[in-house]
Amino acid sequence: MAQARRRFAGRPEVRFYIRDYAREDLPGTYLLIVSPLWIHHLEDSGKQMLMRKIFSA
């Protein structure tokens, strides 16, 4: 995260949030959501719920 923040420093259109969006609502709307490598640990129903949440953000 620190490396990404440095890389995009000075770019106000790039924002970083650290949150558990499987359990929390996503504030606002987004052009891109990047996820760490943990989604494969969810059950299929959890993956589907998470993808619906992301696509509606």
Phi, psi and omega in degrees: 000317180299320179295318179295319178298319178294317182299322184257016176301139181084004178247089185298341179282350179258120180235147180242135175228138171247115180200160177268086185283000169284336181245341183248153174287152176266118180284136176080195178237158187220145172276333183211137173234124179251132183243143174290179186273061179237348185299328182295346178278346180282151170294161181304318180296324177292321177297316180297316179298316181296317180296321177298318180296316181294315182294334179274354181278000000 
